[in-house]
Amino acid sequence: MNNAQRMIWGCGIAAALVAGSASAASWQDQLNSAASQLSQQNSSNTAAGNTQNGGLSLSSLTGLLNGGDKAVSANSMGNAAGVMQYCVQHNVVDNNVKSVKDQVLNKLGLNSTTAQEQKTDYQQGIAGLLNTGNGQQLNLQSLSNSPMGEKLKTKACDVVLKQGKKYIGM
């Protein structure tokens, strides 16, 4: 009886391990597929003289999809506020982006339209240009409306929103 129980437990554990590795393999396959798509897009866009991903490397975009927030954190709060405005205008995210953006603008002293117009990084953000901390620029406007492009835009807006919340102490 004891050997039978061990055999059943062993089979159960083996089945769980196989299921877990299949799930991990599925996620890895999805990530590899996304990386391949981005690589193909990058190759064709570079050949056409158009860098659709705004100059970010494939590894940065793959890192973004895999949760790497640092790859797309804004290099300034002015730019982050502008990107939040872009996200509001283009309905990229549904949460309280407008409220956070307004609080960030107040803290930066950019309450007036005149002050906002004079702030270059804010204006770039409104245009969908996310200036990253590593000196690169992600053009949210030029990302396609494909599921992959939408996922990238949503992730970038979420990261910038987190940055804004941290800045205002939320």
N, C-alpha and C positions, 0 to 999 in steps of 0.2 A: 504494500500500500504506500509506503514512504517513497519508494522509487517511482511509483506511478505519479505521485504528486510532484515530485521533482521534475519528471518528464513534462508534465502539463505546464508547470511554472516556466521551465526552460523554453518550451514552444511559445508560450505567451510573451515572454521577454524577447525572444527572437522575432516574433511577429511585430511587436512594438518597435523594435530597432529598424526593421525593414521598412515599416510605414514611415517612421521618422526620417530615414535617409531618403525615401522616395519624395517626401514633402520638401526636404532640403534640396534635392536634385531638381525638383520642379521649380523652386524659387531661383536656383542658380541658372536653370535653363531660361527662365523669363528674363533675368538680368543679362545673361549673355545675348539673348535675342535683342533686347533693348540696346545693348552696346553695339551689336552688329548693325542695327538700323541706324543708329546715330553715326557710326563709322561710315556707312554707305552714303548717308545724307551729307556728311562732312566732306567726303571725297568728291561727290558730284557737285556740291556747292563751291568747293575750292576750285574745281576745274572751271566752273562757270564764273569764277571771280566773286562769288557771294558767300560770305561766311554766315550761314543762317543761324548758327548757335551763338552769334555775337562774339566769337573769339575764344570762348571757353574750350578747353581741351576735352577730348572724349572722356578722359579719366575724371575730370571735374564733373561732367554731366552724369557719368555713371555713379560717381560718389553722391551726387545730389539725389539720384533715384534711390540710392541705397541708404539714404538718411544722413549724408555728410553735409550738415548745415554750414560748416565753415567755408565750403566751396562757393556759397552764394550769399554770404553775409555782406551787407552793404558796408562800404568803407567809411561812410559818414552818416550821421543821423539825418542830415538834410536830404541825402539821396534816398535813405530808407523811407522818409516821409513822402517823398515824391513817388516812390514805387508803390507805397500804400495807396496813394491817390490814384495811380494807374490801376491798381487792383480793384478799387472801388468803382472807378469809371467803367471798367471792362467786366464787372461782375465775376471776377475770378474766384473770390472767396466770399462766403455769406456771413461770417462772424463779425465781430465789432471792430472791423478795420477802420472805419471812418472815425469812430470815437477815439481810438488810440492815435490815429494820424493827427487829429485835431489837438490832442494833448501834447504830442511831440512838437507840433508847430508852435504851440503856446510856450513850451519850455525853451524852444530855440529862438523865440522872439520873432517868429515869422507869421504874425497874425494878419498882416496886411498883404494885399495883392502886390503892392509895390515891393515890399521886402521879399516876397516869394519870387517875383520876376527877376530880382537881382541875384538870387542864389542859384548859380549854375548847376550845382549837383542836384538841387531840388527839381529844376526844370528838366534835367536829364531823366530823373526818376519818373516824372509825369509822362515823359515820352516813352517810357518802358525800358529805359537803359539802367540796368542795375550795375553800379560800379562795385566790384567785389574787393574784399580786403587784400587779395593777392594781386591787385593791379590789372585784373581782366575786366571785361564788360560783357554782360549777358543782355542781349536785346530781346526782351519778352515779346515785343511787337512782332518780331520776325519769326518767332517760333510758329510752326504750322498749327492749324486747328485740329491736327490729328490727336488721337488719344495720348500719344507720347508727348506731344507739344503741350497739350492741356495739363498733363500731369506735371511737367516741368514748371509751367507757369504757376500752378497751384502750390507746388512745393516752395518755389521762390517767394511767393506772397506769404506763405505760412512762416517761413524763416524770417523774413523782414518784419512781420507782425510780432513774432517773438522778440526780436531785437528792440522794437519800439516799446513793447510792454516792459521789458527789462529796463530800458532807458528811463521810463516814467515811474518805475517802481511798482509795477503791477505783478 
